[in-house]
Amino acid sequence: MEDVCLVHQALSCLNWQDIDTGCLFLGKRLEMPLIINAITGGPGELTVINRDLARAARETGIAMAVGSQSIALQDTSARESFEVVRRENPDGVVLANVSALTPVADVVQAVSMLEADAVQLHLNIPQELAMAEGDRDFSVLLERIAAAVDKLDVPVIVKEVGFGLSRETACRLQQTGVTWLDVGGKGGTNFAAIEARRFPEGIGNAFKEWGISTVCSILEVKSTGLPYHVIASGGIRSGLDMAKAIALGADLTGVAGPLLRVLLTDSYAALLAQLQRYQQELKAAMMLTGAGDLKQLQQRPWVVTGATREWCFARGLLTAAD
Ligand SMILES: Cc1cc2nc3c(=O)[nH]c(=O)nc-3n(C[C@H](O)[C@H](O)[C@H](O)COP(=O)(O)O)c2cc1C
């Protein structure tokens, strides 16, 4: 995100009060284009964490995805930590989450557990390879995703967990019929590094720098010209980062790690304050680029520098004029 600059507009003739940071997501209005991204769920105190995250989503008018529901599909006592999210936020946007390897009947159950507005199917191959007990057979990924898109009556979002999405992946996913991608790029929570601490003898250490940054992933997906809705996540750390992602062409953004951290190390009030600060920072970036709403922000000029620029040229994502 440091390699992206939005171009300052000194003559931005907007009234702060008129700037609209809101958007429609899955037919519901959000006060800003943000998802509390998939984090957790399971027995014990995880219910309290998800309850607080869901309350914060409701109070600030944003969306929330739960962490992987696979545990609740195997153990009904873990369901409460997921169901609490819908109870706390009956009218909000709630996203189910399971591995993209999950058989379609289980995906249907995960969605109904939450009356979810959509389901995230996560891709995390580097993380699985870095875990001693991780999956090794990904041969059915595309067919499982296609089956979910076909069977479900809510949208499917294919989501990386921090290694990004390439143009080739976005093109291959087209055959599944999926229309929403969360790029989950490199630059934030790093599951190769996390798993390397658990399994130092595994592949995690060697792959700590693996992946495609969030900025490059957005541009990779946009370069396909395919009509994907794009969610930018992975290293989004402020409302300014949100603004940069939207200007690059994302429709929404997602944050996970920092929100969990502030809740666990500080308080619910601090979590709310952080989300409110994101909105103020986004609004300031809109004011300073002359964007009265998010559609206008998507049209505002930006400049990419440094290693990101090199990647973009190497991959043909930018022209000399950019
Ligand atoms: C503690 C923790 C648990 C996570 N669990 C899941 C998960 O179950 N499913 C998933 O799709 N992503 C999971 N993620 C990944 C996040 O949703 C997100 O894609 C990733 O952390 C990058 O965003 P960030 O840099 O804002 O943390 C988890 C992240 C964290 C920090």
The ligand as an ORCA input file, in Angstrom:
! r2SCAN-3c Opt
* xyz 0 1
  C      -6.526    -15.286     13.714
  C      -6.927    -15.353     12.263
  C      -7.715    -16.403     11.838
  C      -8.134    -16.486     10.502
  N      -8.970    -17.488     10.106
  C      -9.464    -17.482      8.842
  C     -10.449    -18.421      8.441
  O     -10.885    -19.266      9.230
  N     -10.906    -18.383      7.171
  C     -10.438    -17.453      6.263
  O     -10.887    -17.408      5.131
  N      -9.511    -16.558      6.617
  C      -9.015    -16.547      7.880
  N      -8.099    -15.598      8.243
  C      -7.551    -14.712      7.207
  C      -8.212    -13.342      7.181
  O      -9.592    -13.429      6.905
  C      -7.541    -12.436      6.141
  O      -7.739    -12.932      4.850
  C      -6.040    -12.307      6.375
  O      -5.759    -12.275      7.760
  C      -5.466    -11.053      5.749
  O      -6.049     -9.892      6.308
  P      -5.300     -8.992      7.431
  O      -3.937     -8.678      6.905
  O      -6.180     -7.794      7.596
  O      -5.243     -9.824      8.671
  C      -7.698    -15.492      9.575
  C      -6.890    -14.435     10.024
  C      -6.517    -14.352     11.346
  C      -5.664    -13.180     11.785
*
